[in-house]
Amino acid sequence: MLDSLTLLFEKFFIFSNFNIFKSLWQEEPERAVKWPVLRRGDLLEVQRTLFIHYGIYLGDNRVAHLMPDIMPALTNNKQLIKPVVTNKRLILGCIYRNASIRVDSVEDFAYGAQIMVNDMDMKMKCQALVSEEVARRAEKLVGDIPYSLLWNNCEHFVTYCRYGTPVSQQTEKFCDCLKTIIRDQRSVALTVGIGVMYILCFGLAPSTTLPTILIPFILWMAG
């Protein structure tokens, strides 16, 4: 039951971050960007189409970052896996829950977006580790890794490397939004209405009646 709810929340998290549904399969346009001065162990942050993406700078124009990607699940050909992960590959990787911590160039990591450096230092309560230790942690983790939007994403990776504790502020904001929806008693009335429409369309049966009763009841109790 918990796994099913987690999977449902993850899929909801994906779609709740869409700015426009048509952007689902669009790639970021390439544009000339000047990079700030980067030092080994820096935490890099870029705005992608659907979310904020994070990585750790390793030096020599290399960035370690956790990326969901469907390609490693489809092939072992490194030449097909190596190119920059597009939005299509990323979204399918999220759904398949397949990811890896990979090393790309700064240009491929940024994907045409502006880079922010160590901006999270001002948001975290704990102090950053020594830069060399940050980079070494990132290098040790390079490779395949289980992926979860809620429990193990790119932000968890960089905060573990830089601060010693894996946390995700994006996930926390999503959970806070979800709590607000649950606490709003109008969601109970909405689910009841949807359930009644479901029964009218598909008839009175356990598969239609039980969700109509249980889901509003759970929301009401949680609120």
N, C-alpha and C positions, 0 to 999 in steps of 0.2 A: 504494500500500500504506500509506504514511504517512498520507494523507488518510483512508483507511478506518479506521485505528486511532485517529486523533484523533477522528473522528466517533463511534466506538464508546465511547471513553473519556468523551466529552462526555455521551452518553446515559446511561452508567453513573453519571456525576457527578450528573445530574439526579435519578435514582431513589435514589441513595445518600443524598441529603439529605432524603428524605421522612421525616417523623416518623411519620406514619401514612398508609397509602395512601389512606384516604378523605379526607384533607386536600387531595388533589390538586385538587379542584374547589371546595373551600370557600373563601369569602372571609373576611378578617379582620373580626371584629366591631368596630363603631365604639364608642369609649369616650372620655370626656372626659380630656384630657391637658394638663397645664401645660407649656409649652415653656420651656427654659432661655434665658438671654440669648444671643442669636446676633449674631455680627459678620461682616461681609463677609470671605469667604475661609476661614471655618470649615469643617472637615471634619465632616459629619454622618453618624451611623451609627444604623441602626434594625434591629431584629430582625423579619424577615418570616417567613412560614410555613415556607419551605424553606431560607432562608439569611439572612445579614446583608447589608443593602443600604446603599450609601454615596452621598453626594452632597456638593456644594460649595455653601455658602450665598452668594448673590449680593447679599443685601440686599433691603429692601422686600418681605419675606416670600416671596422667590423662591429656589428650589433647582435647580441644574443637576445632573442625574444620568443615567447611562446605563441605559436600560431595553430589554431585549428585548421586542418587541411584534409580534404578527402583523397588527395592523390596517393599518399603512401598506402592507403587501404586498397587501392586499385592496381598499383604496380610497384615493383621493386627497382624500376629503372631510375637511377639517380639523376639522369639527364632530364627526365620529365618532372621529377620532384624539385630539382634545384631552382628553376625560375621563380620569380616573385609570386607569392600567393595572391591570386585575384579574389575579388569579392565572391565570385561564384564558388571557387574552391573553399573559401573560408566558411561560407554559410552552410555548404554541404558537409563540411568537416564538423561544424557545430552540431548539426542534426545527427551525424554519425558518431559524434563524441570521440573523434580521432584528432590527435594533435602531436606536435613535437616542438622541442626547444631547438631552434635552428639559428645559424649564424648567417646574416646577410650584410650587404653593404649598407652604408648610411642612406644612400639614395633609394635602394629597394625597400628599406625599412620605412622611410618617410613617405614613400609612395606619392610624392608631389606635394606633401603638406609641410607646414612650418613646424620646426622642432622646438619644444620647450625642454630646458635642461634643469633637472633637480627641483622642479616646481613643487613636487610632493614633500620636500623637506619642510616646507612651511605648514603643511597640513597634518603631518604625522607628529604624534606626541613623543615618540622615542627618537633618539639621536641616530644619525646615519653611521654605519660602520666605516672602517678605514677603506679607502677606495680600492686598494689592491685586494682586500678580502672580498669586497663586493664582486669584483671581476672574477676572482677565482671561484666563488660560489656559482656564478652564472656558467662558467666554463665546465664545471663538474656536472652540471645538470643537462648539458646539451645531449639531445637524443629524444627518442619517443617517450611520451608521457600521457597518462590518462587525462582526459579533458572534461571539465564541467564549467558551464557558465557561472554557476552559483558558488562552487567550492574550489575550483582550480583553473583560473584563467590567467591571462597575461599579467594582470595587476597583482595577483597572488604571487606570481613568480618574481617580479621585480621587488616587491616589498619584502619578500623573504630574503632575497639577495642583499638588499641595501639596509634593511632595518632588523633583520633576523626574525620577523614575524609576518606570516602570509595573511594579508588582509586585502579587501577590495572595496573601495568607497563607492564604486559604481554599483556593485551588488547590494551594498547597504542602502543606497538610495532607492534601488528597485524594491527591496524588501519593505522599506518605509512606505513607498507608494502602495504596495500590495496591502499593507496593514491598514492604510487609510481607506482603501476600497472596501476591505472586510468590515471595518468599523462603521462604515456608512450604511445605515439600515435600509437605505434605498436599494442597495444591492440585493437584499433579501426579497423585496417586492419584485425586482427585475428578474431574478432567477425563478420566482414563482410564476411570473407571467410567461417566461420562456418555456418552463416545464408544462404549463397548461397548453400552450400552443403545440408543443411536442406531442402531448397526448392526443390533441385534436387531429393532428396530422397522421400519427402512426397508430392510434388506437390505445385502449387501456390494457396495459400489460406490465409485468414486473420490470421489464427493461425501461419502460417509460415512467411508471409510477414511482418507483423507488428513488431515482435521481431527483424527481420533482419534489419529493418529501425530504430526502436526506440533505441535499445541497443547501436549500434555504435554512434548514434546521441547524446545520453546522455553521453557516454564516451568522445566523442569529445568536448562537451560543458563543461564537468567537468574538462577536461584536459587543 
